[in-house]
Amino acid sequence: MAVDELDTRILTLLIEHPRTSLRECARLLGIARGTLQARIDRLERDGVITGTGPRLSPTALGHPVLAFVHIEVTQGRLDEVGDALAEVPEIIEAFSITGGGDLLTRVAARDNGHLEDVVQRLISIPGVVRTRTEMALRERVAYRLLPLVESVGRTAGAVADPVAATPAPEKADAATAGGV
């Protein structure tokens, strides 16, 4: 799915001002509301926009401890373990990975003791061979997509108008202009 310059302007506006009405977004972008709605519908259908709900803070929900748990799984049991992980409410995300382990989970816990209880629950899942836990100390870069969207937009703009992306030839200075 190609994301063009208008798509990136729309995505940027939605990221920076998520509560702005469609009418106001269309006005700010200088496009018709129907055009905006059609673009958003296409971006949702193509899987670029995957949600519109609020972003929640696990810390504010009473779960300030963040850990990443690597899980090694018995061969052939990855789907089964993945389904079991979906039943653990403290698991915020889980990914199949390469490298050390088969799955990487992001876990939110109330405190260190609660984290240990969650890890013990993970170890008891049939098919889990072992776990390795790493605790986050401080968030250095918050989850973000705006820099990526802006990067895609620059790339889309360069592809859409290759002439504009080509540097202009330098003007000759006075010494070379006279043929000296």
C-alpha positions, 0 to 999 in steps of 0.5 A: 500500500502506497502512502502518499504526501497527503496521507502522511499529512493526514496521519501527522494531524491525527497523531498530533491532534487525535481529538480534532473533528473530521470537519476541522481536520479537513479545514486544516488540511485544505481538503474536502471532508469527503476526501478526508473520510475516504482517505481515512477509510482506505488507511484503515482498510489497508491496515495503516490505521489500526485503532483510534482508542485512547492510549492508557498508562499501565502505571496510572492503572496501578502497574508501574513495573515494566518487564520484558520476558523472553520465553523459550517454547518446546518445538511445535507448541508456539501457537498453543503457548501464544494462545495461553499468553493471551489469557494472562492480563498482565501481558501487554504484548507478545511477539514471536522473535528470532535470537534468544528465545521464541517469544518476547512479552511485555509485562506490566506488574504492580510490584516485583512480587507481582512480577514474580507471580506472573513469571511463575504463571508463565513457567507453568504454561505447558510448552514453556521451557524457560523464561528470562526476565529483564526489567525496564528501569526508565523509558527513554523513548516513548512509543511513537510513530510520528518520526516514522510517518514523517520519514515515510512522507519525505520518501513519498514526496521524493518519489512523487516528484523526482524533479523537485528532489533533484538538486538544481545545478549550481550557478557559475561564479563570476570567474568561471562565467567569463570563460577564464 
